[in-house]
Amino acid sequence: MRDDQDNSRNYDKDDRDRSGSGSRDRRFSSKRGTFKKKVCKFCTQNLTADYKNPDMLRRYVTERGKILPSRITGNCAKHQRALTTEIKRARVLAYLPFDRK
């Protein structure tokens, strides 16, 4: 009797997986459309992050003063680390505010 109960549970679980995954894939692919990969501006234009250039650094900071993540800006890991360091340096030297109210 116990084997029958286990088989019914597995059947229900497998049935849900098959029916849900197919419709889910179609739903997300139609909504997303095509995706264009963001590229790192520092790599393509041979730029370097500099704490003395606050206008450039402001693009990578929100209105509240938070540093934007690389998935939003498109920076590679190497340049995102350098950018974070330069933003923090600019804040300490008062080129950028710590937060905006």
N, C-alpha and C positions, 0 to 999 in steps of 0.2 A: 504494500500500500504506500509506503514511503517513496518508492521509486516512481510511482505514478505521479505523486505530487511534485517531485523534483522535475520530471519531464514536462509537466504542464507549466511550471515556472519558466523553464528554459524556452519553451515554445513561445510563451507570451513575450519574453524579453527579446527573442530573435525577431518575432513578428513586428514589434515596435521599432527595432533598429532598421529593418528593411523599409518599412513604410515611411518613416520619418526622414531618413537621410536623403532619399531621392527627391522629395519635394523641397527639402531644405536647400540642397545644392542648386536646384533650379531657381529658387527664390532669391538667393544671394547673388547669383551670377547675373540675373537680370537687373537687379537694383544697382550693383556696383558698376557695371559697364567696363570700360577699359581703364587701366591704371597706368599713369605715367610716373616712372621712378624719379624721385627728386635727386638732384646731384649736388655735391658739395661745391659751393661757390669758391671756397678757398683753394680747392684742388684745380678747378677748371680755369680760374682767372689768376692763379698764382698770387693770391693775396695772403697777407699774414695778419692775424689779429693783433691789434696794438691798443694798449690802454689809453694812449693819447688821442685816439680818434673816437670820441664818444658818439658821434653821429652814426658810425657804422655799428657800434656795439648796441645802440638802442633798438636796432632791428631784431636783436636776439633776446630782448627783455620785454616782459609784458608790462601793461600799465601799472600793475601792482608791484613791479620790481622783480618778478620771478624770472629766472633764466629758462628760456624755451628749450624743450628736449630736442634731440637730434631727429627724432621721427617726425617732428613738425617742421624743423628748419631744413632738413636734408643734409646736414653736415655729416662727414665721416667721423669715426670715433676719435681719431688723432686730432682733428681740428676742433671737435667739440670740447675735448679736454683743454686745449690751448685757449679756446674762446672763453670757457668758464674761468680759467685762471686770470685772463686779462680783464674780464668783467669784474671779478672780485678785487683785482688790483685797482681798477678805475674807481670802484666804490670807496676803497680806503683812502685814495688820494682825492676824493671829492669831484671826480670828473662825472660820475654817475651817482644818482641818489640810491640809497638802500631801498627805499620804498616811496611810492607816490600815493598821496591821499586824495 
